[in-house]
Amino acid sequence: RLMTYMPEVFLLSFFLSEAPGTVPAERNTPQLRQPAWILGARKMMNGLDGTARFNQPMRKNPGVQMTSDLTDVSIGGKAIRISSAQPFLAFMSDNQDFEISQGCAGLPTQGECDRYCRTRLARDNRFPWQRAVDARCPFAFDKQVRAWYGATALVSYSPQVQPVLKSVVRSLGTGPWGSGLWWGDSQVFMLAMWVAHAAAAATWGEGAPLPLDYYLYAAFTENPGNQCFVHG
């Protein structure tokens, strides 16, 4: 949602896409490539709350910082000033549409359970495929660890932009990554984040690892209440 509610990010979808087609069913329509760090964007509008359940009409944010949050950075030897207020990272897990796939090695067949049946089970963390661990499975646990590490490790990005990221990024906050609309197991995904970030944090510099803050939502837009299982 941040990718569309921040005006600067919304505009990027028009100018940075490499999508070849316009057929949604073929998944080739224009969209931002991920992972993507968004630096310098500001929250220009108010009205979007953390759960997206209590949204209000969007209005201009009267407290938006225009110059007081600027910091000096250098990219490729060129000095520029950008906002350091709200950098954020957008990327997705590797379990999209796993519940309607053909499954993979080591998992029980689900031939008699259609998509709606599988989704209902997944919302209660009772769908067996949510806990796939076989390395041959494209949506197994190790693939989620890889996705998180690849997006959050500083060494994943060009050496030219690494100093910029270190200048403006102070910590990383997340919610139910992988267990919203993708119907992953919130407990499993929290462990995947924990494992991956333990490795990725150190790449930000000796003595200055990147902190991770995990936020629990009592209600979440696509998968309400699923994070309650994390308390268990």
SULSULHU-V68528 format. One record per pair of residues at least 6 apart in sequence whose C-alpha atoms are under 6 Angstrom apart, sorted by the first residue. I is the first residue (numbers start at 1). GAP is how many residues later the second one is. D is the distance in Angstrom with one decimal. If there is no record, write none. Layout:
# SULSULHU-V68528
I_GAP_D ; I_GAP_D
This chain:
# SULSULHU-V68528
3_6_5.6 ; 4_6_4.8 ; 13_18_5.5 ; 13_19_5.5 ; 17_13_5.4 ; 17_14_5.6 ; 17_15_5.7 ; 19_9_5.6 ; 19_10_5.6 ; 19_11_4.8 ; 21_7_5.1 ; 21_8_5.3 ; 22_7_4.7 ; 34_57_5.2 ; 35_55_5.7 ; 35_56_4.4 ; 35_116_5.7 ; 36_53_5.7 ; 36_54_5.3 ; 37_51_5.8 ; 37_52_4.4 ; 38_49_5.6 ; 38_50_5.4 ; 39_48_4.7 ; 40_42_5.2 ; 40_43_4.3 ; 44_16_6.0 ; 44_17_5.4 ; 45_13_5.9 ; 45_14_5.3 ; 45_15_4.5 ; 45_16_4.8 ; 46_12_5.5 ; 46_13_5.3 ; 46_15_5.3 ; 47_8_5.4 ; 47_9_4.6 ; 47_10_5.7 ; 47_11_4.7 ; 48_7_5.0 ; 49_6_5.8 ; 51_169_5.0 ; 52_169_5.9 ; 69_14_5.3 ; 69_15_5.8 ; 69_16_6.0 ; 70_11_5.8 ; 70_12_5.1 ; 70_13_4.4 ; 71_10_5.3 ; 71_11_5.6 ; 72_8_5.9 ; 72_9_4.6 ; 73_6_5.8 ; 73_7_5.6 ; 73_91_5.9 ; 76_84_5.9 ; 84_84_5.1 ; 93_51_5.9 ; 93_85_5.3 ; 94_45_5.6 ; 94_50_5.9 ; 95_44_4.8 ; 96_86_5.3 ; 100_15_5.9 ; 104_33_5.5 ; 121_6_5.0 ; 122_61_5.8 ; 125_60_5.3 ; 130_54_5.7 ; 130_55_5.7 ; 132_8_4.7 ; 133_7_4.8 ; 133_8_5.2 ; 145_47_5.1 ; 145_51_5.1 ; 149_47_5.1 ; 149_51_5.5 ; 153_47_4.4 ; 153_50_5.9 ; 154_49_5.6 ; 154_50_5.6 ; 171_39_5.5 ; 171_40_4.9 ; 172_40_4.9 ; 173_39_5.8 ; 173_40_4.6 ; 173_41_5.9 ; 174_40_5.1 ; 175_39_5.8 ; 175_40_4.9 ; 178_6_5.4 ; 179_6_5.7 ; 179_7_5.3 ; 180_42_5.4 ; 180_43_5.1 ; 181_41_5.2 ; 186_41_5.9 ; 187_43_5.3 ; 201_8_4.7 ; 201_9_4.7 ; 202_7_4.9 ; 218_7_5.7 ; 219_6_5.0
